[in-house]
Amino acid sequence: MIAVKYDEGRLMQVLVAPIVSEKATMIAEKHNSVTFKVLQDATKHEIKAAVELMFKVEVKGISVVNTKGKAKRFGKSNGRRDNIRKAYVTLKPGQELNLGGEGA
């Protein structure tokens, strides 16, 4: 496989935020994976490079899900939540990513 060089500034923006929910926590415990909210135009290769750069871990695989935003009403006016792109990042065995901040 050919190693592709990515712009480090772009990689720092690819991961928007970690997703901490019941489902994400259950998946993290069961499959050794972490869930992130990522940019809409981020590719799997960019996400992998960003996680490996920022957290110094080895990535086994990535699954990406596009979730459409719900249509909501605010009184008389209609609104819409933003679309979300989630990345489920599976880590190689023995790798650990601590987002909670406890311990050192």
C-alpha positions as CSV (number, residue, x, y, z in Angstrom):
1,M,0.0,0.0,0.0
2,I,1.3,3.4,-0.9
3,A,1.5,5.9,2.0
4,V,-0.3,9.1,1.1
5,K,0.8,12.4,2.7
6,Y,-2.1,14.5,4.1
7,D,-2.0,18.2,5.1
8,E,-1.6,18.2,8.9
9,G,-3.9,21.3,9.2
10,R,-6.7,19.5,7.4
11,L,-6.2,16.4,9.6
12,M,-6.6,18.5,12.7
13,Q,-10.0,19.6,11.5
14,V,-11.4,16.2,10.3
15,L,-12.4,15.0,13.7
16,V,-15.1,17.4,15.0
17,A,-15.9,15.8,18.3
18,P,-16.1,12.5,20.1
19,I,-19.6,11.0,20.5
20,V,-20.3,10.0,24.0
21,S,-23.7,8.1,24.3
22,E,-25.0,4.8,25.6
23,K,-24.7,3.2,22.2
24,A,-21.1,4.6,21.6
25,T,-20.0,3.4,25.1
26,M,-21.5,-0.1,24.5
27,I,-19.7,-0.4,21.1
28,A,-16.5,0.9,22.7
29,E,-16.5,-1.8,25.4
30,K,-17.6,-4.6,23.1
31,H,-15.6,-4.0,19.9
32,N,-12.6,-1.8,21.1
33,S,-13.8,1.1,19.0
34,V,-14.4,4.8,19.4
35,T,-17.1,7.0,17.8
36,F,-16.4,10.5,16.3
37,K,-18.4,13.2,14.6
38,V,-16.4,14.1,11.5
39,L,-16.6,16.6,8.6
40,Q,-19.1,15.8,5.9
41,D,-16.5,15.5,3.2
42,A,-13.9,13.5,5.2
43,T,-12.8,10.2,3.7
44,K,-12.0,7.0,5.6
45,H,-8.3,7.4,4.8
46,E,-8.3,11.0,6.2
47,I,-10.1,9.9,9.3
48,K,-7.6,7.0,9.9
49,A,-4.7,9.4,9.4
50,A,-6.2,12.0,11.8
51,V,-6.9,9.5,14.6
52,E,-3.4,8.0,14.3
53,L,-1.8,11.5,14.3
54,M,-3.8,13.0,17.2
55,F,-4.0,10.0,19.5
56,K,-0.9,7.9,18.6
57,V,-2.8,4.7,18.2
58,E,-3.0,2.1,15.4
59,V,-6.4,1.8,13.6
60,K,-7.7,-1.5,12.4
61,G,-10.8,-0.3,10.5
62,I,-13.3,2.4,10.0
63,S,-17.0,2.4,9.4
64,V,-18.7,5.7,8.3
65,V,-22.4,6.5,8.7
66,N,-24.3,9.5,7.3
67,T,-27.3,10.5,9.4
68,K,-29.9,12.8,7.9
69,G,-31.0,15.7,10.2
70,K,-34.6,15.7,11.5
71,A,-37.2,18.2,10.4
72,K,-38.3,20.1,13.5
73,R,-40.9,22.9,14.1
74,F,-40.3,25.9,16.2
75,G,-43.8,27.4,16.7
76,K,-45.0,28.4,13.3
77,S,-41.6,28.1,11.5
78,N,-40.1,24.9,10.2
79,G,-36.5,24.1,10.9
80,R,-34.0,21.3,10.2
81,R,-31.2,19.8,12.3
82,D,-27.8,19.4,10.6
83,N,-26.8,16.2,8.8
84,I,-24.2,14.3,10.8
85,R,-21.4,12.0,9.6
86,K,-20.2,9.5,12.2
87,A,-17.0,7.5,12.1
88,Y,-16.8,4.2,14.1
89,V,-13.0,3.7,14.5
90,T,-11.9,0.2,15.5
91,L,-8.5,0.0,17.1
92,K,-6.1,-2.9,16.8
93,P,-5.9,-5.3,19.8
94,G,-3.8,-3.9,22.7
95,Q,-4.5,-0.3,21.6
96,E,-6.5,2.0,23.9
97,L,-7.9,5.5,23.4
98,N,-9.0,7.3,26.6
99,L,-11.4,10.2,25.9
100,G,-12.5,10.6,29.4
101,G,-9.3,12.3,30.6
102,E,-9.1,10.3,33.8
103,G,-5.7,8.7,34.6
104,A,-2.4,9.3,33.0
